[in-house]
Amino acid sequence: MFILCFLLFIAGFACFGYAPFVPGWESVVFVLGLLLVSSAIGIPMHHNRHEHKTDQLP
């Protein structure tokens, strides 16, 4: 899980860096980078929250 999220995070930052060099697709690549970084941060949060809920069930 950690490796997947780390790769998503790095890919998101790579999209940020490559966005100015893709003529006509700058905004799409930048938004893709935002989505990748957001999912890299959100997946562990969601997974952790789900684990805590199942621990509290009777």
PyMOL Python script that loads the backbone (N, CA, C, O; Angstrom):
from pymol import cmd

cmd.read_pdbstr("""\
ATOM      1  N   MET A   1       0.824  -1.180   0.000  1.00  0.00           N
ATOM      2  CA  MET A   1       0.000   0.000   0.000  1.00  0.00           C
ATOM      3  C   MET A   1       0.878   1.257   0.000  1.00  0.00           C
ATOM      4  O   MET A   1       0.616   2.216  -0.725  1.00  0.00           O
ATOM      5  N   PHE A   2       1.921   1.225   0.830  1.00  0.00           N
ATOM      6  CA  PHE A   2       2.802   2.390   0.900  1.00  0.00           C
ATOM      7  C   PHE A   2       3.491   2.645  -0.437  1.00  0.00           C
ATOM      8  O   PHE A   2       3.606   3.791  -0.871  1.00  0.00           O
ATOM      9  N   ILE A   3       3.941   1.595  -1.077  1.00  0.00           N
ATOM     10  CA  ILE A   3       4.660   1.758  -2.348  1.00  0.00           C
ATOM     11  C   ILE A   3       3.731   2.306  -3.421  1.00  0.00           C
ATOM     12  O   ILE A   3       4.133   3.164  -4.207  1.00  0.00           O
ATOM     13  N   LEU A   4       2.493   1.820  -3.463  1.00  0.00           N
ATOM     14  CA  LEU A   4       1.520   2.319  -4.436  1.00  0.00           C
ATOM     15  C   LEU A   4       1.259   3.804  -4.224  1.00  0.00           C
ATOM     16  O   LEU A   4       1.278   4.579  -5.180  1.00  0.00           O
ATOM     17  N   CYS A   5       1.016   4.203  -2.986  1.00  0.00           N
ATOM     18  CA  CYS A   5       0.745   5.607  -2.703  1.00  0.00           C
ATOM     19  C   CYS A   5       1.970   6.482  -2.972  1.00  0.00           C
ATOM     20  O   CYS A   5       1.841   7.613  -3.439  1.00  0.00           O
ATOM     21  N   PHE A   6       3.148   5.956  -2.678  1.00  0.00           N
ATOM     22  CA  PHE A   6       4.368   6.707  -2.961  1.00  0.00           C
ATOM     23  C   PHE A   6       4.541   6.906  -4.471  1.00  0.00           C
ATOM     24  O   PHE A   6       4.914   7.992  -4.915  1.00  0.00           O
ATOM     25  N   LEU A   7       4.272   5.868  -5.252  1.00  0.00           N
ATOM     26  CA  LEU A   7       4.377   5.992  -6.708  1.00  0.00           C
ATOM     27  C   LEU A   7       3.345   6.967  -7.268  1.00  0.00           C
ATOM     28  O   LEU A   7       3.652   7.730  -8.184  1.00  0.00           O
ATOM     29  N   LEU A   8       2.133   6.951  -6.731  1.00  0.00           N
ATOM     30  CA  LEU A   8       1.123   7.918  -7.154  1.00  0.00           C
ATOM     31  C   LEU A   8       1.564   9.346  -6.829  1.00  0.00           C
ATOM     32  O   LEU A   8       1.366  10.262  -7.628  1.00  0.00           O
ATOM     33  N   PHE A   9       2.157   9.523  -5.663  1.00  0.00           N
ATOM     34  CA  PHE A   9       2.633  10.839  -5.245  1.00  0.00           C
ATOM     35  C   PHE A   9       3.734  11.343  -6.178  1.00  0.00           C
ATOM     36  O   PHE A   9       3.710  12.496  -6.611  1.00  0.00           O
ATOM     37  N   ILE A  10       4.689  10.481  -6.480  1.00  0.00           N
ATOM     38  CA  ILE A  10       5.787  10.863  -7.376  1.00  0.00           C
ATOM     39  C   ILE A  10       5.264  11.133  -8.787  1.00  0.00           C
ATOM     40  O   ILE A  10       5.702  12.080  -9.440  1.00  0.00           O
ATOM     41  N   ALA A  11       4.337  10.311  -9.255  1.00  0.00           N
ATOM     42  CA  ALA A  11       3.756  10.527 -10.588  1.00  0.00           C
ATOM     43  C   ALA A  11       2.993  11.848 -10.652  1.00  0.00           C
ATOM     44  O   ALA A  11       3.016  12.530 -11.677  1.00  0.00           O
ATOM     45  N   GLY A  12       2.325  12.208  -9.572  1.00  0.00           N
ATOM     46  CA  GLY A  12       1.620  13.485  -9.530  1.00  0.00           C
ATOM     47  C   GLY A  12       2.570  14.664  -9.635  1.00  0.00           C
ATOM     48  O   GLY A  12       2.307  15.625 -10.358  1.00  0.00           O
ATOM     49  N   PHE A  13       3.683  14.583  -8.905  1.00  0.00           N
ATOM     50  CA  PHE A  13       4.656  15.668  -8.998  1.00  0.00           C
ATOM     51  C   PHE A  13       5.338  15.693 -10.363  1.00  0.00           C
ATOM     52  O   PHE A  13       5.713  16.759 -10.850  1.00  0.00           O
ATOM     53  N   ALA A  14       5.500  14.535 -10.976  1.00  0.00           N
ATOM     54  CA  ALA A  14       6.051  14.501 -12.334  1.00  0.00           C
ATOM     55  C   ALA A  14       5.091  15.185 -13.306  1.00  0.00           C
ATOM     56  O   ALA A  14       5.529  15.898 -14.209  1.00  0.00           O
ATOM     57  N   CYS A  15       3.805  14.976 -13.128  1.00  0.00           N
ATOM     58  CA  CYS A  15       2.820  15.651 -13.983  1.00  0.00           C
ATOM     59  C   CYS A  15       2.880  17.162 -13.788  1.00  0.00           C
ATOM     60  O   CYS A  15       2.750  17.921 -14.748  1.00  0.00           O
ATOM     61  N   PHE A  16       3.076  17.600 -12.540  1.00  0.00           N
ATOM     62  CA  PHE A  16       3.235  19.042 -12.308  1.00  0.00           C
ATOM     63  C   PHE A  16       4.426  19.580 -13.096  1.00  0.00           C
ATOM     64  O   PHE A  16       4.355  20.660 -13.682  1.00  0.00           O
ATOM     65  N   GLY A  17       5.502  18.832 -13.106  1.00  0.00           N
ATOM     66  CA  GLY A  17       6.711  19.290 -13.777  1.00  0.00           C
ATOM     67  C   GLY A  17       6.608  19.258 -15.286  1.00  0.00           C
ATOM     68  O   GLY A  17       7.157  20.124 -15.967  1.00  0.00           O
ATOM     69  N   TYR A  18       5.902  18.256 -15.821  1.00  0.00           N
ATOM     70  CA  TYR A  18       5.806  18.123 -17.277  1.00  0.00           C
ATOM     71  C   TYR A  18       4.665  18.926 -17.883  1.00  0.00           C
ATOM     72  O   TYR A  18       4.601  19.059 -19.105  1.00  0.00           O
ATOM     73  N   ALA A  19       3.778  19.458 -17.082  1.00  0.00           N
ATOM     74  CA  ALA A  19       2.612  20.179 -17.612  1.00  0.00           C
ATOM     75  C   ALA A  19       2.979  21.352 -18.528  1.00  0.00           C
ATOM     76  O   ALA A  19       2.331  21.507 -19.563  1.00  0.00           O
ATOM     77  N   PRO A  20       3.963  22.174 -18.218  1.00  0.00           N
ATOM     78  CA  PRO A  20       4.259  23.300 -19.120  1.00  0.00           C
ATOM     79  C   PRO A  20       4.820  22.878 -20.473  1.00  0.00           C
ATOM     80  O   PRO A  20       4.831  23.675 -21.411  1.00  0.00           O
ATOM     81  N   PHE A  21       5.284  21.636 -20.588  1.00  0.00           N
ATOM     82  CA  PHE A  21       5.936  21.192 -21.819  1.00  0.00           C
ATOM     83  C   PHE A  21       5.027  20.381 -22.731  1.00  0.00           C
ATOM     84  O   PHE A  21       5.487  19.815 -23.722  1.00  0.00           O
ATOM     85  N   VAL A  22       3.738  20.322 -22.403  1.00  0.00           N
ATOM     86  CA  VAL A  22       2.785  19.578 -23.228  1.00  0.00           C
ATOM     87  C   VAL A  22       1.856  20.599 -23.876  1.00  0.00           C
ATOM     88  O   VAL A  22       0.870  21.009 -23.263  1.00  0.00           O
ATOM     89  N   PRO A  23       2.151  21.009 -25.093  1.00  0.00           N
ATOM     90  CA  PRO A  23       1.363  22.078 -25.719  1.00  0.00           C
ATOM     91  C   PRO A  23      -0.084  21.663 -25.946  1.00  0.00           C
ATOM     92  O   PRO A  23      -0.362  20.625 -26.546  1.00  0.00           O
ATOM     93  N   GLY A  24      -0.989  22.486 -25.460  1.00  0.00           N
ATOM     94  CA  GLY A  24      -2.410  22.245 -25.630  1.00  0.00           C
ATOM     95  C   GLY A  24      -3.028  21.391 -24.538  1.00  0.00           C
ATOM     96  O   GLY A  24      -4.251  21.365 -24.401  1.00  0.00           O
ATOM     97  N   TRP A  25      -2.226  20.699 -23.765  1.00  0.00           N
ATOM     98  CA  TRP A  25      -2.729  19.803 -22.732  1.00  0.00           C
ATOM     99  C   TRP A  25      -2.222  20.190 -21.336  1.00  0.00           C
ATOM    100  O   TRP A  25      -2.254  19.373 -20.417  1.00  0.00           O
ATOM    101  N   GLU A  26      -1.761  21.418 -21.181  1.00  0.00           N
ATOM    102  CA  GLU A  26      -1.167  21.831 -19.910  1.00  0.00           C
ATOM    103  C   GLU A  26      -2.132  21.663 -18.743  1.00  0.00           C
ATOM    104  O   GLU A  26      -1.779  21.094 -17.710  1.00  0.00           O
ATOM    105  N   SER A  27      -3.348  22.161 -18.918  1.00  0.00           N
ATOM    106  CA  SER A  27      -4.302  22.110 -17.806  1.00  0.00           C
ATOM    107  C   SER A  27      -4.723  20.683 -17.493  1.00  0.00           C
ATOM    108  O   SER A  27      -4.931  20.341 -16.329  1.00  0.00           O
ATOM    109  N   VAL A  28      -4.852  19.845 -18.517  1.00  0.00           N
ATOM    110  CA  VAL A  28      -5.253  18.452 -18.289  1.00  0.00           C
ATOM    111  C   VAL A  28      -4.170  17.700 -17.513  1.00  0.00           C
ATOM    112  O   VAL A  28      -4.477  16.953 -16.584  1.00  0.00           O
ATOM    113  N   VAL A  29      -2.924  17.894 -17.884  1.00  0.00           N
ATOM    114  CA  VAL A  29      -1.821  17.213 -17.203  1.00  0.00           C
ATOM    115  C   VAL A  29      -1.676  17.746 -15.782  1.00  0.00           C
ATOM    116  O   VAL A  29      -1.379  16.983 -14.863  1.00  0.00           O
ATOM    117  N   PHE A  30      -1.881  19.034 -15.595  1.00  0.00           N
ATOM    118  CA  PHE A  30      -1.790  19.599 -14.251  1.00  0.00           C
ATOM    119  C   PHE A  30      -2.901  19.064 -13.348  1.00  0.00           C
ATOM    120  O   PHE A  30      -2.648  18.712 -12.196  1.00  0.00           O
ATOM    121  N   VAL A  31      -4.121  19.001 -13.861  1.00  0.00           N
ATOM    122  CA  VAL A  31      -5.237  18.460 -13.086  1.00  0.00           C
ATOM    123  C   VAL A  31      -5.018  16.978 -12.803  1.00  0.00           C
ATOM    124  O   VAL A  31      -5.360  16.500 -11.721  1.00  0.00           O
ATOM    125  N   LEU A  32      -4.452  16.247 -13.760  1.00  0.00           N
ATOM    126  CA  LEU A  32      -4.101  14.852 -13.514  1.00  0.00           C
ATOM    127  C   LEU A  32      -3.100  14.741 -12.364  1.00  0.00           C
ATOM    128  O   LEU A  32      -3.212  13.844 -11.528  1.00  0.00           O
ATOM    129  N   GLY A  33      -2.131  15.643 -12.318  1.00  0.00           N
ATOM    130  CA  GLY A  33      -1.182  15.666 -11.216  1.00  0.00           C
ATOM    131  C   GLY A  33      -1.864  15.941  -9.886  1.00  0.00           C
ATOM    132  O   GLY A  33      -1.540  15.317  -8.875  1.00  0.00           O
ATOM    133  N   LEU A  34      -2.810  16.876  -9.886  1.00  0.00           N
ATOM    134  CA  LEU A  34      -3.568  17.145  -8.667  1.00  0.00           C
ATOM    135  C   LEU A  34      -4.337  15.916  -8.201  1.00  0.00           C
ATOM    136  O   LEU A  34      -4.348  15.597  -7.013  1.00  0.00           O
ATOM    137  N   LEU A  35      -4.974  15.235  -9.132  1.00  0.00           N
ATOM    138  CA  LEU A  35      -5.742  14.035  -8.777  1.00  0.00           C
ATOM    139  C   LEU A  35      -4.840  12.918  -8.260  1.00  0.00           C
ATOM    140  O   LEU A  35      -5.203  12.212  -7.319  1.00  0.00           O
ATOM    141  N   LEU A  36      -3.680  12.759  -8.864  1.00  0.00           N
ATOM    142  CA  LEU A  36      -2.758  11.721  -8.413  1.00  0.00           C
ATOM    143  C   LEU A  36      -2.234  11.998  -7.007  1.00  0.00           C
ATOM    144  O   LEU A  36      -2.179  11.096  -6.172  1.00  0.00           O
ATOM    145  N   VAL A  37      -1.854  13.236  -6.749  1.00  0.00           N
ATOM    146  CA  VAL A  37      -1.345  13.574  -5.417  1.00  0.00           C
ATOM    147  C   VAL A  37      -2.468  13.478  -4.385  1.00  0.00           C
ATOM    148  O   VAL A  37      -2.247  12.998  -3.273  1.00  0.00           O
ATOM    149  N   SER A  38      -3.658  13.926  -4.742  1.00  0.00           N
ATOM    150  CA  SER A  38      -4.780  13.841  -3.809  1.00  0.00           C
ATOM    151  C   SER A  38      -5.137  12.398  -3.485  1.00  0.00           C
ATOM    152  O   SER A  38      -5.423  12.068  -2.334  1.00  0.00           O
ATOM    153  N   SER A  39      -5.123  11.550  -4.487  1.00  0.00           N
ATOM    154  CA  SER A  39      -5.434  10.141  -4.225  1.00  0.00           C
ATOM    155  C   SER A  39      -4.321   9.468  -3.430  1.00  0.00           C
ATOM    156  O   SER A  39      -4.591   8.592  -2.608  1.00  0.00           O
ATOM    157  N   ALA A  40      -3.073   9.868  -3.664  1.00  0.00           N
ATOM    158  CA  ALA A  40      -1.961   9.300  -2.898  1.00  0.00           C
ATOM    159  C   ALA A  40      -2.074   9.656  -1.418  1.00  0.00           C
ATOM    160  O   ALA A  40      -1.654   8.878  -0.561  1.00  0.00           O
ATOM    161  N   ILE A  41      -2.629  10.807  -1.117  1.00  0.00           N
ATOM    162  CA  ILE A  41      -2.820  11.200   0.280  1.00  0.00           C
ATOM    163  C   ILE A  41      -4.130  10.631   0.825  1.00  0.00           C
ATOM    164  O   ILE A  41      -4.203  10.260   1.997  1.00  0.00           O
ATOM    165  N   GLY A  42      -5.151  10.562  -0.004  1.00  0.00           N
ATOM    166  CA  GLY A  42      -6.470  10.133   0.448  1.00  0.00           C
ATOM    167  C   GLY A  42      -6.623   8.641   0.655  1.00  0.00           C
ATOM    168  O   GLY A  42      -7.379   8.224   1.532  1.00  0.00           O
ATOM    169  N   ILE A  43      -5.935   7.827  -0.119  1.00  0.00           N
ATOM    170  CA  ILE A  43      -6.070   6.372   0.010  1.00  0.00           C
ATOM    171  C   ILE A  43      -5.658   5.896   1.401  1.00  0.00           C
ATOM    172  O   ILE A  43      -6.419   5.149   2.017  1.00  0.00           O
ATOM    173  N   PRO A  44      -4.504   6.284   1.925  1.00  0.00           N
ATOM    174  CA  PRO A  44      -4.158   5.827   3.289  1.00  0.00           C
ATOM    175  C   PRO A  44      -5.116   6.357   4.357  1.00  0.00           C
ATOM    176  O   PRO A  44      -5.408   5.661   5.330  1.00  0.00           O
ATOM    177  N   MET A  45      -5.605   7.586   4.180  1.00  0.00           N
ATOM    178  CA  MET A  45      -6.563   8.121   5.147  1.00  0.00           C
ATOM    179  C   MET A  45      -7.849   7.303   5.149  1.00  0.00           C
ATOM    180  O   MET A  45      -8.377   6.966   6.208  1.00  0.00           O
ATOM    181  N   HIS A  46      -8.342   6.992   3.974  1.00  0.00           N
ATOM    182  CA  HIS A  46      -9.560   6.199   3.868  1.00  0.00           C
ATOM    183  C   HIS A  46      -9.340   4.795   4.414  1.00  0.00           C
ATOM    184  O   HIS A  46     -10.190   4.260   5.127  1.00  0.00           O
ATOM    185  N   HIS A  47      -8.213   4.206   4.083  1.00  0.00           N
ATOM    186  CA  HIS A  47      -7.901   2.856   4.541  1.00  0.00           C
ATOM    187  C   HIS A  47      -7.771   2.827   6.070  1.00  0.00           C
ATOM    188  O   HIS A  47      -8.266   1.900   6.713  1.00  0.00           O
ATOM    189  N   ASN A  48      -7.123   3.813   6.643  1.00  0.00           N
ATOM    190  CA  ASN A  48      -6.947   3.882   8.086  1.00  0.00           C
ATOM    191  C   ASN A  48      -8.287   4.082   8.788  1.00  0.00           C
ATOM    192  O   ASN A  48      -8.543   3.472   9.826  1.00  0.00           O
ATOM    193  N   ARG A  49      -9.132   4.926   8.229  1.00  0.00           N
ATOM    194  CA  ARG A  49     -10.454   5.179   8.802  1.00  0.00           C
ATOM    195  C   ARG A  49     -11.300   3.918   8.766  1.00  0.00           C
ATOM    196  O   ARG A  49     -12.022   3.618   9.717  1.00  0.00           O
ATOM    197  N   HIS A  50     -11.210   3.182   7.668  1.00  0.00           N
ATOM    198  CA  HIS A  50     -11.981   1.951   7.529  1.00  0.00           C
ATOM    199  C   HIS A  50     -11.517   0.900   8.534  1.00  0.00           C
ATOM    200  O   HIS A  50     -12.341   0.164   9.078  1.00  0.00           O
ATOM    201  N   GLU A  51     -10.232   0.819   8.783  1.00  0.00           N
ATOM    202  CA  GLU A  51      -9.711  -0.145   9.757  1.00  0.00           C
ATOM    203  C   GLU A  51     -10.179   0.175  11.158  1.00  0.00           C
ATOM    204  O   GLU A  51     -10.480  -0.740  11.925  1.00  0.00           O
ATOM    205  N   HIS A  52     -10.249   1.460  11.519  1.00  0.00           N
ATOM    206  CA  HIS A  52     -10.679   1.835  12.860  1.00  0.00           C
ATOM    207  C   HIS A  52     -12.157   1.565  13.058  1.00  0.00           C
ATOM    208  O   HIS A  52     -12.571   1.207  14.161  1.00  0.00           O
ATOM    209  N   LYS A  53     -12.970   1.727  12.013  1.00  0.00           N
ATOM    210  CA  LYS A  53     -14.389   1.447  12.139  1.00  0.00           C
ATOM    211  C   LYS A  53     -14.638  -0.038  12.356  1.00  0.00           C
ATOM    212  O   LYS A  53     -15.504  -0.403  13.151  1.00  0.00           O
ATOM    213  N   THR A  54     -13.905  -0.897  11.673  1.00  0.00           N
ATOM    214  CA  THR A  54     -14.135  -2.331  11.828  1.00  0.00           C
ATOM    215  C   THR A  54     -13.667  -2.814  13.189  1.00  0.00           C
ATOM    216  O   THR A  54     -14.175  -3.820  13.683  1.00  0.00           O
ATOM    217  N   ASP A  55     -12.707  -2.125  13.817  1.00  0.00           N
ATOM    218  CA  ASP A  55     -12.268  -2.516  15.155  1.00  0.00           C
ATOM    219  C   ASP A  55     -13.338  -2.228  16.211  1.00  0.00           C
ATOM    220  O   ASP A  55     -13.375  -2.897  17.243  1.00  0.00           O
ATOM    221  N   GLN A  56     -14.195  -1.258  15.973  1.00  0.00           N
ATOM    222  CA  GLN A  56     -15.190  -0.872  16.955  1.00  0.00           C
ATOM    223  C   GLN A  56     -16.481  -1.662  16.845  1.00  0.00           C
ATOM    224  O   GLN A  56     -17.341  -1.557  17.720  1.00  0.00           O
ATOM    225  N   LEU A  57     -16.636  -2.451  15.788  1.00  0.00           N
ATOM    226  CA  LEU A  57     -17.863  -3.222  15.639  1.00  0.00           C
ATOM    227  C   LEU A  57     -17.895  -4.352  16.670  1.00  0.00           C
ATOM    228  O   LEU A  57     -16.856  -4.919  17.006  1.00  0.00           O
ATOM    229  N   PRO A  58     -19.101  -4.679  17.175  1.00  0.00           N
ATOM    230  CA  PRO A  58     -19.207  -5.756  18.168  1.00  0.00           C
ATOM    231  C   PRO A  58     -18.945  -7.126  17.594  1.00  0.00           C
ATOM    232  O   PRO A  58     -19.001  -8.120  18.318  1.00  0.00           O
TER     233      PRO A  58
END
""", "prot")
cmd.dss("prot")
cmd.show_as("cartoon", "prot")
cmd.util.cbc("prot")
cmd.orient("prot")
